[in-house]
Amino acid sequence: MPSRDVAADLRYFTDVLGARHVFAIDAMGTRVAMVALTDDPPHLLLADHIEGDAPILVYRVPDLDVALAALHTRGFADGRRLELPVGPACSFSAPGGQRVAIYERTRAEVEQHFYGRRDF
């Protein structure tokens, strides 16, 4: 979820909405926080480096290359390949403007490393 002020949004979600703080990271010029609104996923990532106002719906796939090949057989146009801390990803927009990303979790230990971190 794009955020113009991650610290303020984090406080709102935890203090007002009762979300559980999972982590808050301030590194490499970027602030990202995760909150859990329920015990089960999905959890919400607040990020100040995401452009625009629309959220990006992020889905994990077992194998990114296999998933992209399957999408290409159905007429998918290429998206933007990138690296997330947890693994390789592809981000794209649907014709209706919805923003979507898929990723392969190749570095699961990274996510666990972030849990409980409070940089701000």
N, C-alpha and C positions, 0 to 999 in steps of 0.2 A: 504494500500500500504506500503510495507516495505520501511524504510528510514534509511540510515546510519547517516544522519544529518538533523533532523526534522526542526531545525531553518533555515538552509540554503535552504532546499526544500520549506519551507513555504514562505520565501522571494522570491524565484524564481516564485512560482505559483502566488503570489500576485503582485509582482513588475513587472515581465516580462510578464506573461500570463494574468494578469488582474483579477485573481480570487479574490473573496471576502473572507476575513478572518472570519471564524465562531468562532473558539476557538483554543487556544494553551495551553495545560496543561502539567505541569512538576510535577509529583507526584509519590511517591512510586518507585523512580528509573526509571521511564518511561516517555518519552515525546510523546505526541500525539497531532496532530493538524488537524483541519477540515477546508477545503476550499470549496467554492462553485464556480464552473466554469460557472454555469448558474443559473437562478432564481429557476428552478425546480430541484429536485433530479434526479439522484444520486449525492451526494457530495462525496468528496474524503477525506479519513482519511489517514494521514501520521503517521506511528508509528515506533518507533525505537526498539520495543521489538518483532517484527515479524521476524522470521528466514526465510532465503532464499530470492530470488529475485522476485518470482512470487507473484502477488497480490492475495488477498483472496476476492472472490466475496461474499458479505454478503447480505442475503435476510431475510426480516421479514416475519414470519408466524403467523397466529392468535393463534395457540396452538402448542407448540413445540412437546409435546408427541403425539398428533394426527398426525402431519406432519411426525414424525419419524416412527410411526406405518404404515402409508400409504407407506412410502418409503421402509420399510421392506417387505411389501407384494409384492413389485416389485424387490426384490433381493438385496436391499441395505445392505451393511455390516456396522457394527457399526462404528461411528466416535468417536471423542473425545468430551465428554461433558465438558462444561466450563461455567463460569459466566462472562457475560459482564456487564458493569455498568447499562445497561438498561434492563437486564434480562438474563435468561438461554439460552444457545446456544449449538450447535453441529457443530464441524468443521471436515471436511474430504477432501480427495483428490479423484478426479475422476480417472478412469483408464488411461486417457490421461495426467495426471499430473496437471490438473486444480484444484485449491484450492477453496473450497466452504464452506460457513458456513450459517446456518439458526439460527434464534433466535426469541424468543417470547418477545415482549416488555411489561414487567410487571412493570417496573419502568420508566414511560414516563417522570416524573418530573426531572429525572437525566439529560436527554439530554438538557432540557431547562435550567437547572442550569449551564451547561457548556457554553452556548451561550454567546459570548462577552468576555469570559475569556482570558487573555493574560499573561501567566506566563513567557513567553520569547518572 
